[in-house]
Every structure is written in structure tokens, then in C-alpha cells.
Amino acid sequence: MGDPEKATGTAITGHGTSASGTRGRAALMLGALGVVYGDIGTSPLYALQTVFSIDHGAVHPTHSDVHGVISLVFWTITVIVSVKYVTLILRADNDGEGGVMALAALVRRVLGDVRGRAAVAMGLGVLGASLFYGDSVITPAISVLSAVEGLKVSTPGLSHAVVPVAVTILALLFLAQRWGTHRVGSLFGPVMLVWFAALAAAGLVEVVERPAIARALLPSYAVEFIADRPYTAFIAMGAVVLVITGAEALYADMGHFGKAPIRRVWFAVVFPALTLNYLGQGALILDDPRSIRNPFFLLYPHWARLPMVVLATAATVIASQAVISGAFSVSRQAVRLGYLPPLRIKHTSPREIGQVYLPAINGILFAGVLILMLGFRSSGRLATAYGMAVTGTFLITTALFLVIARVAWRWAAWKLVLTGVVVGGAEITYFSANLTKVTHGGWLPLLIGLTVFTLMTTWERGREIVTANRNSKEGPLPEFIEKLHRDGVRRVPGTAVFPHPTKTTTPIALRANFEHNHVVHEHVVIVSMVSENVPYIPIEERLSIDDLGYSDDGIVHVTVRHGFQDRQDLPAELRRAARLPGAELRFDPDRASYFLSYGALRLTRASGMRRWRKRLFLALARNAANPAEYFALPETRTVLMGSRIDL
């Protein structure tokens, strides 16, 4: 893989006639509605119900409390989602990709390595990504459970089927990931359009009947609620944050659809529908305080509740898709930045770089979701675990964004202070409110985040140590070639191909073959595969040849540039290279032998990492993707050669 910070190009979205361009934009908007907004769009299912049940009913269904809560909900969505994420954060893309890891890499790029600040930025990015994985495990479990629990309201006799039905639904969702986000999005988009229409319609009916609830949109009600009942308001904020779960997935999924469709859909569909539904639930609670047991489903007439359970279940499956897609994007970024081992990554769209499927991550998420579902067994119990990961990631994203705004965009001091106080202040409050839930389940996302953080930092540090030790064993390639010419080494018939990430050092397999067998093949081809952030690289632009200083020694270096949709078929690229003019490239690639450099890691007592982390690194290394499969090398002509590398 190439260095993402040096890769050129952006995702290609295509061009055409005005009509086709309009259809393309509409399709992207529908896809974004189906994937990006599933999580935040299903928050009405459980958010207000949790607010009025938290701390044994500390928030009362009275005029002042209801208006205060609805005002908090509206302004939380406005400040955190509309202002921060949709308006500001989406501007901070890294080659078209979003997410906290991409943002941290962007900060590292603009800071350089001044006084270690870039390292701190990457540390924050890794921590934010780790917390996001906690969210990615909890969201599918709580979302689908909250929808299927509607059976308790519409058909009480089926209450016992809630957990089995939820598990079955999520199993099908995770199985469907292999077909790609764009296919899932095109299927989910129409469903979510119906979902948001149903949210808006039900809320609008209540608002029309009780228009006084619209006054709750004024920020004064939130201020009065906080001033009159500060402790209750503080506790309520720990649940109000549920209305913005999914905002980080909105940013992480930017690479799937682009920023423009995400913005248009938010302001045209999602924000109005959510506002109307929360107002409607507030009006219903004021009219019938008993409805706090499940204000969402009770908002609908009895005949519509079972159909809404079905629609809500479909919507929560889509909510799960939002964080699953985000987890794939974050994982891909972590692999490219060197914080996770090479994983099998499948690009599922011919147009968008961010649409990827990672089988290993998919399996881990599914296992985690099942454990949570079978352990907690209700959305109410899971709600106590929600919030810590979300608010922690919010704070990290805001801190990194302010660095970008100051260093790269040259924002004035007053803009930085205003954003920090308004957005950062709100997020600190929500984070503090969720600290009260640590002993009641909030420890769970923290534990998941800590585990992922340990894995990522262990791999990054271990990779640094191994790379340094490996480079010392490889030695400079120019010196090795000079030695071959000076000592007159014996050449044997045949072609040896050595995949190697750079032309500055000698492939271990090449050096091992020379030192142990005292021979070098007649044709030696060192190949570096470089990944670019575009779908395809034209064939005529893919290859570049370097004779490494000698035009007649049969040793060449070939650089192969490929886009994210190009198949990384190394033998096929060599067939093209062999047809190019040049005596050194006159060989038959179909008879070539492929030598993979293998460094057998040896655990030592050398300083640099604790022994338990070294063992963890070894375990991760054993589960990395197979390079022979990755480069489509023929099994019968692929040889592993190398030496021990100390860790």
C-alpha cells in the first residue's frame, strides 16, 4: 500500500449530461440517506424514552421539563450536527475521506513534526477511532432491539421473540456486507425515505393539534430548565446525547458518498423530520404523561403500530449499516497509516474509494454485537452503556478540527474561541454527564476502546521496531548491486521477481539467495506496488522502469501504480512490462519465480516494547493478510525466503 498522505488524486464521481448528472446526484443523495443517516435517524425510537426513565424518573412529564428537554434536544442537534459536522467538519476531508483517523492524518500533514505535536494528534486520532469501534458494536445492538421491542406495544404476546428476531435480523445484515455499501445503500435509501416521511407525518399531526409545543424550539426553555433544575438537567443530558449518536458515522462515511449529498439530505430531509418527530413526542407526553413508557410507538394510532414495528426494524438495520460502513472506513485508514496489520480489503464500488468491505472487521463486529445482545437483552439496559464512546469521539474530533482551522485555514482567534466555547463546551458537558453512567454499563465502550487502542498502538510501535531492524538486515540496494558487479557473482538461468515496497533497500529474499546459494538469477525484477487514491490508473501510466544504474546487468526495478479498483495482479503487470522495449526486460513472466521476503520474527529482551506487547504484536502479525494472495502470485512458483528479525 502506498502512503495515503503522499498519494495523489481524489475519488472520481463521473461526469455526463445535465440530466445524467442530476440523476447521479439524486442517486448519491438517496444512497447517503440509506447509509449515512440510519443511526441518527433511528434515535427517536429510544432517546426521549430514556430521558424520562433515567435516574428513576428524575425528569418529569411536566410543562417545564418537557419544554426544557425538547429545547435541549433541538439545540443539541443544531449545534453538534448542523453546525459542527455538516457545516464545519465535512470541510476537513483527507483526499475525500472522513473519520477521526483521516482527520488526525490531515493534522499530522499540516503540523509536520514540530515539537511532537503531530504525534499527539495521531495519538488522539487513534483514541478517537478506538472509541468509535465501541459505538460500532453498541449501535446495531441497541437500535435493532429498540425497534423489535415495539412488539411489546403492538403485539404483547410476541414479547418472548424480541431477542431471537433481533439476532436473526443482524445476522442477515452482516452477511449482506460482502455485496457492498453502494448496493446496500441503493436498497436502503427508499426505505429510509419512507421512514423519515413517517417520522415527520406523525410529529406534524401532534404539532398541528397542539401547536404550543413549537415554542420549545426557543433556546430560552433549555436555559430555564438548566437554571431551575441544574442537577436534573445534568442527568438528562446524559440521555439527550442519544439524539446525536450517529453524527460521527456521518463524517466517517463521507468517503462513501461525498460531502455535498450528505449536506443536502440533512437539511432537506433528515433535520426537519427529526425536529417534527421530537416535537410530536413532546406534545404527546404533555397530553398523556403515561406515554413516557414508549412515546415513539404510542405517537401512532393502534392500527399503524405493527407496520411501524416492521418499518422501524428495517430502519434500525440501516442504522447499523451506518456504523458498520464507518468502521470499515476507519479500519482501512488505520491499515494505510500503519496502525493495523494488512487486512483483506475489497473495494465494492467502481466509483467511490471509500466503499470497502473488510471480512475480518465484519466478523469481529458481528461477534461483539451478538455478545452484547445476549448479555444485555434490552435496549433500556444497553442505553446506560451508550454515550461515553460517542461524546469522547466528539471531543477528540473538535480538538483536531480546531488545529486544522488554526494552522491550515488561518482562522481568526475569535472564530476559534467561539467554536471551542459553543461546540466544545456543549460536548464537555455531555461527556461529563455520561461519566455518571460508567458504573452502570458505561465501562463497556471504554473497555472496547481501550482494547482497540492497545492493539493499534502495539502494532504501530512493533512495526516501527521491526522495520528498523529489517532495514538494517536488508542494507542499501545500490551497495548490494555494486558488490555483485565488483565480485562477479555467478548468474543462473531464469527470472526471479522480488515484491518489495521500495528501491532504496535490498529485498531480504534477494540477499538471502545470494548469501546462501552464492548465485543471482539471470533476470532480477524488483517490483514495488504503489496504491493511488483514484479508481483506475490508465495502462500506459502504470509502469515505470529503473535500471538501477546499469543497463546491461539484467537487474531492474519496476514501479506499478494502481487505482483502488485495479486488480493488484503482479504477474499480469509484469507481462505488460516484458512487452516494453529494453534488453533487461526480455523475459517470460509466466516462467518466473516469485520470491517473497520473509522475516521470521524473534522475541528478544531488547528495549522498545514490553514483553506482553511484543507477544501481542506477534499474534497480530500471524493474522495479517497473505501477500501471495494479495498480489495474485502463482502458488507453485512462489517461494518464501528470508532471515530472522529481532523484536
C-alpha positions, 0 to 999 in steps of 0.5 A: 500500500502506498502512503495515503498522505503522499498519494495523489488524486481524489475519488472520481464521481463521473461526469455526463449530461445535465440530466445524467448528472442530476440523476447521479446526484439524486442517486448519491443523495438517496444512497447517503440517506440509506447509509449515512443517516440510519443511526441518527435517524433511528434515535427517536425510537429510544432517546426521549424514552430514556430521558424520562426513565433515567435516574428513576424518573428524575425528569418529569412529564411536566410543562417545564421539563418537557419544554426544557428537554425538547429545547435541549434536544433541538439545540443539541442537534443544531449545534453538534450536527448542523453546525459542527459536522455538516457545516464545519467538519465535512470541510476537513476531508483527507483526499475525500475521506472522513473519520477521526483517523483521516482527520488526525492524518490531515493534522499530522500533514499540516503540523509536520513534526514540530515539537511532537505535536503531530504525534499527539494528534495521531495519538488522539486520532487513534483514541478517537477511532478506538472509541468509535469501534465501541459505538460500532458494536453498541449501535446495531445492538441497541437500535435493532432491539429498540425497534423489535421491542415495539412488539411489546406495544403492538403485539404483547404476546410476541414479547418472548421473540424480541431477542431471537428476531433481533439476532436473526435480523443482524445476522442477515445484515452482516452477511449482506456486507460482502455485496457492498455499501453502494448496493446496500445503500441503493436498497436502503435509501427508499426505505429510509425515505419512507421512514423519515416521511413517517417520522415527520407525518406523525410529529406534524399531526401532534404539532398541528393539534397542539401547536404550543409545543413549537415554542420549545424550539426557543433556546430560552426553555433549555436555559430555564430548565438548566437554571431551575433544575441544574442537577436534573438537567445534568442527568438528562443530558446524559440521555439527550446525547442519544439524539446525536449518536450517529453524527460521527458515522456521518463524517466517517462515511463521507468517503462513501458518498461525498460531502455535498449529498450528505449536506443536502439530505440533512437539511432537506430531509433528515433535520426537519423530520427529526425536529417534527418527530421530537416535537410530536413526542413532546406534545404527546407526553404533555397530553398523556404523561403515561406515554413516557413508557414508549412515546415513539410507538404510542405517537401512532394510532393502534392500527399503524403500530405493527407496520411501524414495528416492521418499518422501524426494524428495517430502519434500525438495520440501516442504522447499523449499516451506518456504523458498520460502513464507518468502521470499515472506513476507519479500519482501512485508514488505520491499515494505510497509516500503519496502525493495523496489520494488512487486512483483506480489503475489497473495494465494492464500488467502481466509483467511490474509494471509500466503499470497502468491505473488510471480512475480518472487521465484519466478523469481529463486529458481528461477534461483539454485537451478538455478545452484547445482545445476549448479555444485555437483552434490552435496549433500556439496559444497553442505553446506560452503556451508550454515550461515553464512546460517542461524546469522547469521539466528539471531543477528540474530533473538535480538538483536531478540527480546531488545529486544522482551522488554526494552522491550515485555514488561518482562522481568526482567534475569535472564530476559534474561541467561539467554536471551542466555547459553543461546540466544545463546551456543549460536548464537555458537558455531555461527556461529563454527564455520561461519566455518571453512567460508567458504573452502570454499563458505561465501562463497556465502550471504554473497555472496547476502546481501550482494547482497540487502542492497545492493539493499534498502538502495539502494532504501530510501535512493533512495526516501527521496531521491526522495520528498523531492524529489517532495514538494517538486515536488508542494507542499501540496494545500490551497495548490494548491486555494486558488490555483485558487479565488483565480485562477479557473482555467478548468474543462473538461468531464469527470472526471479521477481522480488515484491518489495515496497521500495528501491532504496533497500535490498529485498531480504529474499534477494540477499538471502539467495545470494548469501546462501546459494552464492548465485543471482538469477539471470533476470532480477525484477524488483517490483514495488506496488504503489496504491493511488487514491483514484479508481483506475490508473490508465495502462500506459501510466502504470509502469515505470522502469529503473535500471538501477544504474546499469543497463546491461546487468539484467537487474531492474526495478519496476514501479506499478501504480494502481487505482483502488479498483485495479486488480493488484495482479503482479504477474499480469503487470509484469507481462505488460512490462516484458512487452516494453522495449529494453534488453533487461526486460526480455523475459517470460513472466509466466516462467518466473519465480516469485520470491517473497521476503520473509522475516521470521520474527524473534522475541528478544529482551531488547528495549522498545516494547514490553514483553506482553506487547511484543507477544501481542504484536506477534499474534497480530502479525500471524493474522495479517493478510497473505501477500501471495494472495494479495498480489495474485502470485502463482502458488507453485512458483512462489517461494518464501525466503528470508532471515530472522528479525529481532523484536 
